[in-house]
Amino acid sequence: MDIVDEARGQLLASAGAQSAYQKVRRELSVECGQADFRSYIEPLRLIAQWEGAYVFLADNAVAASWVRRNALHRLDARLGAYAMLEQPSQVYARGELPELLQELLPLVAAEAPRPEPAADAEPSRPDPLAPYTFETFCEDASNARAVITAKMIASGAPLPFPLTLFFGPCGVGKSHLLNAIVWEWRRLHPQRKVRLMMAQEFIEEFQSFLSRRDSATFKEGVRDVELLLVDDCHRFLNKPKTQEELFDTIAVLNRHGRSVVLTADQSAEELPGLDERLRQRLRGAAVCEIGEPDDALRRRILDTKLQEQAKSIPGFKLTPEALAMIAGRIEGGGRLIDGVVSQLVVEARISGLEVGVEAAQNALRGRLPQESGERRITIQMIQKVVARFYNMTVPELLRRSRQRSIARPRQIAFYLCTQMTQASLPDIGRRFAEVANRDEKTKGYDHTTVMYSRDKIIEELQQDEKLRQEIEAIKKLIRREP
C-alpha cells in the first residue's frame, strides 16, 4: 500500500459517521431555519476524519465562515450524541484545506458523496424544505409566466436571459418559486453550484466582510456559483454601497454566462431609491409579475398546505363546511394561509383531529379585516349588492323561482354569504326568506339548498373564468358598500 492509499484509508469518514451526520442534518434543518439551512448546511459535506476531527467541506469561504460562527457548536453537540468526537470538527472551503487534504481531495471527495438516509435509519422529521417545490406550487393565470420562467431556469439549460426579476406583493409565492428552482437545480445538477440568499443576508454578509476589510472573500461567496438567487431585493433600497455590490455581482456573473434571479415587491420602474445603473440593468431582465391569488387559487393553496400537514399528522382534516368557510373568508396570499393552517393544527390538537366550523372560526379569529376594526359584512349587504349587480331588486332575488335569471344570482348570493360572513348554513337559509310581504311569515331555504348552491359555485369556479371574474367584481363592490 503506497502513502496515498494509506492516507486515504485514514482520511475517509466511516459509514457510521456519515449516517450520524445524516441524522444531525435532519435536526439542523428544523432548528436553523429554511434559508440558512439551504444556503450553508445542506451543501456541507463530511469528507474526512483528520487527526481525530471530522472535516467538512463548504461550497465557499463565506459559507465556511458562517458555519464556523453560527452552526459548528450545534453540529458538534449533535454529532456527539451519535458518534465519538476526539477533537472539534473543522470546516473548510476548498482553498483552505490542509496541504495533504488538498492533494487528496479529488480521491476523498469522490468517495464521500452527500449522505443519504440509511436503510435502517430512524424515522425522520418531515423535511421542512420538501413543500417548496414546483409540485406543491399552485399555478393559475396570475403566476403562469413566472412558473414557466422558473422551470426554464431550474433546467440548467442555456438561457437567452441571464437576469430574471419576479415581482409582486407579499405572499404571492415569490420565495416558494426561488426555493423550487434551487430544489430542482440540485436534483438535476448536484455538481453545479447554486446559492439562494435573502436580501438581508446579502446586506449583513457584505457589511460584515467590509468591516473586516475582506470584501474579496464575500465576492467569492456570491460569485463562485452558476446560479445566484436573491429574495426581497426591495430591501436594498437607499443602500447605495450594497446596490453597487449587487450591480457588480450581476455584471460579473452574467459576463461569465451565469444566471441571477431576483425578487422584489415592485417592478424596477416602481422601486423608489433604486440606483439608476441597477434600474437600467433590471430593464434588460426577463420580468415576471405575480398577481394576488383569487378565491379559487386560495382554495387550492389551502388544500395543498392542509394535505402537507396531514402527512405528518395522521387523521388531521377539516369538515367540508369548515374548509369552505375558511377558503372564502381568507383574503390576500400565502402568508395568511400559512398562519391559518398553523392555527388549525393547534385547534386540531385541542378539539380533536377533525376540525369543525367552530374550531375553524377560532383559527381565523383576529386574522380577517372585519375582525380588525373594519366594517362587518352582512347577509343583507350581500343580497343588496348581488341584486344590483344583476339588475334586479332584493325581493326578486329572494323569490322562490327556478328561472335561471333569478336562481343563478341567488346561488351566487348563497355562495358569497358562506364565504364572506360567519353565519351558519341554516341561518343563511332563514335570512333568504321572501320579503315581498313583510307581514307574511316564511321559513326561508333549507340549509341543504345553501350547501348545494355553495358547492355548485365552487365547482364551477374551477372551470369558468367569466364566473370567477363576476364573483371577484361583486366581492369588490361588497367591500366598498357603505
ZALOSE-246626 format. One line per 4 residues: number of its first residue (from 0); their letters; for each residue y, z, x of C-alpha. Coordinates in Angstrom, 2 decimals, always signed. Layout:
# ZALOSE-246626
NUM) a) Y Z X | ...
# end
This chain:
# ZALOSE-246626
0) mdiv) +0.00 +0.00 +0.00 | +3.35 -1.03 +1.55 | +6.51 +1.08 +1.38 | +7.85 -0.89 -1.59
4) dear) +4.72 -0.26 -3.67 | +4.67 +3.38 -2.64 | +8.32 +3.87 -3.52 | +7.87 +2.04 -6.80
8) gqll) +4.98 +4.32 -7.73 | +7.16 +7.35 -7.09 | +10.11 +5.92 -8.99 | +8.59 +4.71 -12.24
12) asag) +9.16 +7.06 -15.16 | +5.86 +8.07 -16.75 | +4.82 +7.03 -20.23 | +5.17 +10.67 -21.24
16) aqsa) +8.77 +10.72 -20.02 | +9.53 +7.52 -21.92 | +8.01 +8.99 -25.08 | +10.05 +12.17 -24.64
20) yqkv) +13.21 +10.12 -24.16 | +12.49 +8.14 -27.30 | +12.36 +11.37 -29.32 | +15.60 +12.53 -27.74
24) rrel) +17.30 +9.23 -28.62 | +16.42 +9.76 -32.28 | +18.02 +13.19 -32.21 | +21.13 +11.97 -30.42
28) svec) +21.50 +9.06 -32.85 | +22.13 +11.61 -35.58 | +24.23 +14.03 -33.54 | +26.60 +11.74 -31.64
32) gqad) +27.80 +9.53 -34.46 | +27.21 +5.87 -35.08 | +29.97 +4.32 -32.93 | +29.32 +6.43 -29.83
36) frsy) +25.55 +6.10 -30.11 | +25.72 +2.32 -30.35 | +28.23 +1.94 -27.54 | +26.84 +4.35 -24.97
40) iepl) +23.45 +5.91 -25.72 | +21.47 +3.16 -27.43 | +21.78 +0.79 -24.40 | +20.94 +3.64 -21.95
44) rlia) +17.59 +3.06 -20.20 | +15.36 +5.59 -18.48 | +14.35 +3.58 -15.40 | +13.03 +6.06 -12.86
48) qweg) +12.21 +9.56 -11.66 | +14.04 +10.05 -8.37 | +13.99 +13.19 -6.23 | +12.95 +15.34 -9.19
52) ayvf) +15.57 +13.91 -11.59 | +15.37 +11.38 -14.39 | +17.52 +8.34 -13.64 | +19.26 +6.45 -16.45
56) ladn) +20.88 +3.04 -16.20 | +24.02 +2.38 -18.28 | +25.46 -1.02 -19.16 | +28.60 -0.48 -17.08
60) avaa) +30.69 +2.11 -15.24 | +32.68 +3.02 -18.36 | +29.51 +3.77 -20.31 | +28.03 +5.75 -17.41
64) swvr) +31.19 +7.83 -17.12 | +31.26 +8.52 -20.86 | +27.62 +9.67 -20.90 | +28.18 +11.98 -17.94
68) rnal) +31.23 +13.57 -19.60 | +30.06 +13.73 -23.22 | +26.31 +13.47 -23.57 | +24.44 +14.31 -20.37
72) hrld) +24.24 +18.04 -21.14 | +22.87 +17.24 -24.62 | +20.43 +14.74 -23.15 | +19.01 +17.23 -20.65
76) arlg) +18.88 +20.06 -23.19 | +16.71 +17.97 -25.47 | +14.59 +16.43 -22.71 | +13.75 +19.95 -21.57
80) ayam) +12.04 +20.58 -24.89 | +9.59 +17.72 -24.30 | +9.25 +17.37 -20.51 | +9.65 +19.36 -17.29
84) leqp) +13.08 +18.93 -15.70 | +13.28 +19.78 -11.98 | +16.84 +18.54 -11.49 | +19.70 +17.48 -13.80
88) sqvy) +19.42 +13.87 -14.91 | +21.50 +11.19 -13.24 | +23.35 +8.32 -14.95 | +24.42 +5.23 -13.02
92) arge) +25.89 +1.81 -13.62 | +24.21 -0.98 -11.65 | +26.69 -0.93 -8.77 | +26.48 +2.84 -8.42
96) lpel) +22.73 +3.21 -7.82 | +21.49 +4.76 -4.55 | +20.50 +2.16 -1.98 | +16.72 +2.33 -2.43
100) lqel) +17.04 +2.27 -6.19 | +19.42 -0.67 -5.92 | +16.89 -2.59 -3.81 | +14.00 -1.81 -6.14
104) lplv) +15.96 -2.15 -9.38 | +14.51 -5.60 -10.31 | +10.97 -4.19 -9.98 | +11.66 -0.82 -11.60
108) aaea) +13.75 -2.15 -14.48 | +11.19 -4.82 -15.31 | +8.52 -2.16 -15.73 | +10.75 +0.27 -17.63
112) prpe) +11.75 -1.54 -20.84 | +13.81 +0.01 -23.58 | +11.44 +2.64 -25.01 | +9.62 +2.04 -28.28
116) paad) +8.21 +4.75 -30.59 | +4.78 +5.91 -29.51 | +1.93 +5.23 -31.91 | +1.30 +8.94 -32.35
120) aeps) +4.93 +9.94 -32.38 | +6.11 +12.49 -34.87 | +7.83 +11.09 -37.96 | +11.44 +10.39 -37.04
124) rpdp) +14.57 +10.99 -38.99 | +15.96 +7.96 -40.83 | +17.78 +5.73 -38.35 | +21.48 +6.05 -39.21
128) lapy) +22.10 +2.55 -37.89 | +19.48 +0.75 -39.95 | +21.53 +0.47 -43.17 | +24.25 -1.53 -41.42
132) tfet) +22.55 -4.92 -41.17 | +23.00 -8.31 -42.81 | +20.09 -7.50 -45.10 | +21.95 -4.49 -46.55
136) fced) +25.35 -6.18 -46.72 | +26.11 -7.14 -50.32 | +27.57 -10.63 -50.41 | +29.66 -12.43 -53.03
140) asna) +32.64 -14.79 -53.18 | +35.01 -12.13 -51.82 | +33.25 -11.96 -48.44 | +31.02 -15.07 -48.22
144) ravi) +33.08 -16.79 -45.49 | +33.09 -13.65 -43.40 | +29.31 -13.27 -43.71 | +28.67 -16.88 -42.68
148) takm) +31.01 -16.49 -39.70 | +29.42 -13.18 -38.68 | +25.93 -14.71 -38.72 | +27.14 -17.62 -36.56
152) iasg) +28.45 -15.11 -34.02 | +25.29 -12.99 -34.11 | +23.09 -16.02 -33.49 | +24.41 -16.20 -29.93
156) aplp) +24.77 -19.99 -30.12 | +27.86 -21.63 -28.56 | +30.81 -21.30 -30.92 | +33.80 -23.59 -31.49
160) fplt) +35.92 -20.45 -31.90 | +35.84 -17.81 -29.13 | +38.06 -15.37 -31.07 | +37.49 -14.13 -34.64
164) lffg) +39.56 -11.86 -36.87 | +38.17 -10.25 -40.02 | +40.86 -8.60 -42.12 | +41.05 -6.80 -45.45
168) pcgv) +41.77 -3.37 -46.94 | +39.81 -0.26 -46.08 | +36.27 -0.08 -47.46 | +35.52 -3.80 -47.95
172) gksh) +32.79 -3.99 -45.30 | +34.51 -4.98 -42.05 | +32.81 -2.27 -39.99 | +29.47 -3.00 -41.66
176) llna) +29.76 -6.65 -40.61 | +30.52 -5.72 -36.99 | +27.53 -3.40 -36.92 | +25.36 -6.13 -38.44
180) ivwe) +26.49 -8.60 -35.76 | +25.57 -6.16 -32.99 | +22.26 -5.25 -34.64 | +21.25 -8.90 -34.93
184) wrrl) +22.56 -9.84 -31.48 | +20.49 -7.10 -29.83 | +17.42 -8.11 -31.81 | +17.74 -11.76 -30.82
188) hpqr) +19.18 -11.35 -27.32 | +18.20 -7.95 -25.86 | +19.21 -9.02 -22.35 | +22.69 -10.26 -23.27
192) kvrl) +25.43 -7.66 -23.14 | +27.38 -6.76 -26.24 | +29.79 -3.92 -26.88 | +31.24 -2.55 -30.11
196) mmaq) +34.30 -0.29 -29.89 | +36.59 +1.42 -32.32 | +40.24 +0.60 -31.55 | +40.92 +4.30 -31.00
200) efie) +38.08 +4.37 -28.48 | +39.64 +1.41 -26.64 | +43.01 +3.20 -26.62 | +41.64 +6.53 -25.37
204) efqs) +39.49 +4.98 -22.63 | +42.35 +2.79 -21.45 | +44.77 +5.71 -21.29 | +42.18 +7.93 -19.57
208) flsr) +41.40 +5.42 -16.81 | +45.09 +4.55 -16.50 | +45.96 +8.20 -15.86 | +43.33 +8.26 -13.10
212) rdsa) +44.69 +5.00 -11.65 | +41.27 +3.46 -12.21 | +42.03 +0.62 -14.61 | +39.58 -1.62 -12.72
216) tfke) +36.66 +0.47 -13.99 | +37.97 +0.21 -17.54 | +38.32 -3.56 -17.25 | +34.73 -3.79 -16.01
220) gvrd) +33.51 -1.85 -19.03 | +35.14 -4.08 -21.63 | +34.98 -7.42 -19.84 | +31.47 -7.41 -18.38
224) vell) +29.96 -8.41 -21.73 | +29.17 -11.63 -23.53 | +30.41 -10.35 -26.87 | +33.12 -7.72 -27.43
228) lvdd) +33.86 -6.34 -30.91 | +36.85 -4.08 -31.59 | +37.22 -2.43 -35.01 | +40.50 -1.37 -36.70
232) chrf) +42.88 -3.20 -34.37 | +45.89 -2.27 -36.52 | +45.74 +1.00 -34.55 | +47.16 -0.92 -31.57
236) lnkp) +50.47 -1.47 -33.33 | +53.52 -0.17 -31.45 | +51.39 +0.46 -28.35 | +52.68 -2.32 -26.06
240) ktqe) +50.63 -1.48 -22.94 | +47.38 -1.28 -24.91 | +48.20 -4.52 -26.72 | +48.84 -6.16 -23.35
244) elfd) +45.46 -4.96 -22.10 | +43.75 -6.28 -25.24 | +45.53 -9.63 -24.82 | +44.40 -9.90 -21.19
248) tiav) +40.83 -8.89 -22.11 | +40.65 -11.56 -24.82 | +42.06 -14.16 -22.42 | +39.57 -13.30 -19.64
252) lnrh) +36.53 -13.25 -21.92 | +37.48 -16.45 -23.73 | +38.18 -18.22 -20.45 | +34.62 -17.47 -19.35
256) grsv) +33.14 -18.74 -22.61 | +32.58 -15.28 -24.09 | +33.48 -14.17 -27.61 | +35.72 -11.49 -29.05
260) vlta) +35.65 -10.23 -32.65 | +38.43 -8.07 -34.09 | +39.04 -6.41 -37.44 | +42.31 -5.23 -38.99
264) dqsa) +43.64 -4.23 -42.39 | +46.08 -7.18 -42.50 | +46.37 -10.69 -41.11 | +48.12 -11.30 -37.80
268) eelp) +51.22 -12.53 -39.64 | +51.48 -9.33 -41.69 | +50.87 -6.76 -38.95 | +54.17 -5.08 -38.04
272) glde) +54.77 -4.08 -34.43 | +52.32 -6.64 -33.05 | +53.12 -8.11 -29.63 | +54.22 -11.71 -30.11
276) rlrq) +51.85 -13.05 -27.45 | +48.93 -11.31 -29.13 | +50.08 -12.60 -32.53 | +50.13 -16.14 -31.15
280) rlrg) +46.65 -15.65 -29.74 | +45.36 -14.47 -33.11 | +46.89 -17.51 -34.80 | +44.33 -19.54 -32.89
284) aavc) +41.43 -17.38 -34.05 | +38.90 -18.03 -36.77 | +40.29 -15.84 -39.57 | +38.25 -14.49 -42.48
288) eige) +39.82 -12.41 -45.23 | +37.55 -9.98 -47.07 | +38.66 -9.10 -50.59 | +38.11 -5.94 -52.59
292) pdda) +34.80 -5.85 -54.50 | +34.75 -6.39 -58.25 | +32.63 -4.38 -60.68 | +29.51 -6.48 -60.17
296) lrrr) +29.65 -6.20 -56.38 | +30.41 -2.48 -56.54 | +27.29 -2.08 -58.67 | +25.19 -3.93 -56.09
300) ildt) +26.65 -1.85 -53.25 | +25.91 +1.31 -55.19 | +22.33 +0.18 -55.90 | +21.78 -0.65 -52.23
304) klqe) +23.05 +2.69 -50.99 | +21.01 +4.59 -53.56 | +17.89 +2.68 -52.51 | +18.53 +3.68 -48.90
308) qaks) +18.77 +7.33 -49.93 | +15.59 +7.06 -51.98 | +13.69 +6.00 -48.84 | +14.34 +9.37 -47.25
312) ipgf) +14.32 +11.47 -50.46 | +11.18 +10.59 -52.46 | +11.80 +10.84 -56.18 | +15.58 +10.60 -55.90
316) kltp) +17.00 +8.40 -58.66 | +19.69 +8.15 -61.34 | +19.16 +7.73 -65.05 | +20.34 +4.31 -66.30
320) eala) +23.20 +5.98 -68.21 | +24.39 +7.84 -65.09 | +24.15 +4.70 -62.95 | +26.12 +2.59 -65.43
324) miag) +28.79 +5.26 -65.78 | +29.31 +5.60 -62.03 | +29.29 +1.85 -61.39 | +32.00 +1.31 -63.98
328) rieg) +34.31 +4.13 -63.03 | +34.41 +3.66 -59.29 | +37.32 +1.58 -58.08 | +38.02 +0.45 -54.53
332) ggrl) +35.49 -0.21 -51.82 | +32.52 +1.11 -49.92 | +34.10 +4.29 -48.54 | +34.42 +5.80 -52.02
336) idgv) +30.89 +4.70 -52.90 | +29.61 +6.37 -49.72 | +31.30 +9.60 -50.76 | +29.92 +9.45 -54.29
340) vsql) +26.38 +8.72 -53.09 | +26.56 +11.64 -50.66 | +27.64 +13.91 -53.51 | +24.84 +12.54 -55.71
344) vvea) +22.34 +13.65 -53.07 | +23.81 +17.16 -53.30 | +23.65 +17.06 -57.11 | +20.01 +15.92 -56.91
348) risg) +19.19 +19.00 -54.86 | +20.93 +21.23 -57.39 | +19.88 +19.72 -60.71 | +16.62 +18.01 -59.81
352) levg) +15.75 +14.70 -58.17 | +16.69 +12.65 -61.26 | +20.47 +12.69 -61.64 | +21.72 +12.52 -65.20
356) veaa) +25.18 +11.90 -66.66 | +26.39 +15.47 -66.26 | +25.40 +15.68 -62.60 | +26.91 +12.21 -62.01
360) qnal) +30.18 +13.38 -63.56 | +30.17 +16.26 -61.07 | +29.76 +13.75 -58.25 | +32.78 +11.78 -59.49
364) rgrl) +34.98 +14.82 -60.03 | +38.19 +14.55 -58.04 | +37.42 +11.01 -56.85 | +38.83 +8.99 -59.74
368) pqes) +42.51 +8.10 -60.10 | +42.86 +9.63 -63.57 | +41.44 +12.87 -62.21 | +44.11 +12.98 -59.51
372) gerr) +47.10 +13.27 -61.78 | +47.30 +9.72 -63.14 | +47.25 +8.81 -66.83 | +43.86 +9.13 -68.51
376) itiq) +42.31 +6.02 -70.03 | +41.17 +6.46 -73.64 | +38.90 +4.59 -76.03 | +41.86 +3.86 -78.29
380) miqk) +43.75 +2.32 -75.34 | +40.80 +0.04 -74.53 | +40.46 -1.05 -78.16 | +44.14 -1.90 -78.31
384) vvar) +44.17 -3.95 -75.07 | +40.92 -5.82 -75.81 | +42.12 -6.75 -79.31 | +45.42 -8.00 -77.94
388) fynm) +43.70 -9.97 -75.15 | +41.57 -11.85 -77.70 | +44.44 -12.37 -80.17 | +43.14 -10.07 -82.89
392) tvpe) +44.03 -6.74 -84.46 | +42.18 -3.48 -83.75 | +40.77 -3.36 -87.34 | +39.39 -6.89 -86.79
396) llrr) +37.81 -5.78 -83.51 | +36.09 -2.86 -85.22 | +34.93 -4.79 -88.28 | +31.17 -4.90 -88.79
400) srqr) +30.77 -8.60 -88.31 | +28.32 -10.76 -86.36 | +30.81 -13.56 -85.96 | +30.93 -14.32 -82.24
404) siar) +34.73 -14.31 -82.27 | +34.55 -10.63 -83.30 | +31.19 -9.41 -81.96 | +31.83 -10.68 -78.44
408) prqi) +35.16 -8.86 -77.88 | +33.61 -5.74 -79.43 | +30.73 -5.85 -76.94 | +33.23 -6.14 -74.12
412) afyl) +35.18 -3.20 -75.52 | +31.97 -1.14 -75.72 | +31.20 -2.03 -72.11 | +34.69 -1.08 -70.90
416) ctqm) +34.54 +2.24 -72.72 | +31.31 +3.11 -70.91 | +32.86 +2.16 -67.58 | +36.40 +3.48 -67.82
420) tqas) +36.11 +6.67 -69.87 | +33.97 +9.80 -69.72 | +32.92 +9.55 -73.37 | +29.20 +9.63 -74.19
424) lpdi) +27.48 +6.68 -75.86 | +27.31 +8.43 -79.28 | +31.00 +9.37 -79.05 | +31.99 +5.78 -78.21
428) grrf) +29.97 +4.55 -81.21 | +31.66 +7.04 -83.53 | +35.11 +6.03 -82.31 | +34.37 +2.41 -83.24
432) aeva) +34.20 +3.20 -86.95 | +36.08 +0.71 -89.10 | +39.66 +1.87 -89.64 | +40.90 -0.69 -92.17
436) nrde) +40.80 +2.03 -94.80 | +41.67 +5.39 -93.24 | +40.51 +7.28 -96.32 | +37.03 +5.77 -96.19
440) ktkg) +34.56 +7.71 -94.05 | +32.40 +5.51 -91.85 | +29.81 +6.57 -89.35 | +30.65 +4.05 -86.66
444) ydht) +27.96 +2.49 -84.47 | +24.72 +3.95 -83.21 | +24.54 +4.80 -79.51 | +21.79 +2.18 -79.06
448) tvmy) +24.27 -0.50 -80.13 | +26.71 +0.68 -77.48 | +23.92 +0.75 -74.89 | +22.76 -2.75 -75.80
452) srdk) +26.30 -4.12 -75.51 | +26.84 -2.42 -72.17 | +23.58 -3.69 -70.67 | +24.12 -7.19 -72.03
456) iiee) +27.57 -7.47 -70.43 | +26.31 -6.00 -67.14 | +23.55 -8.61 -67.04 | +25.88 -11.50 -67.85
460) lqqd) +28.38 -10.42 -65.21 | +25.80 -11.26 -62.57 | +25.91 -14.93 -63.55 | +29.11 -15.62 -65.49
464) eklr) +32.15 -15.94 -63.22 | +34.50 -16.63 -66.13 | +33.42 -13.43 -67.89 | +33.90 -11.49 -64.68
468) qeie) +37.46 -12.78 -64.36 | +38.19 -11.96 -68.01 | +37.00 -8.37 -67.65 | +38.91 -7.87 -64.40
472) aikk) +42.06 -9.13 -66.14 | +41.51 -6.78 -69.09 | +40.99 -3.83 -66.75 | +44.30 -4.51 -65.05
476) lirr) +46.03 -4.63 -68.43 | +44.39 -1.36 -69.47 | +45.55 +0.40 -66.30 | +49.10 -0.83 -66.89
480) ep) +49.11 +0.10 -70.58 | +51.91 +2.61 -71.31
# end
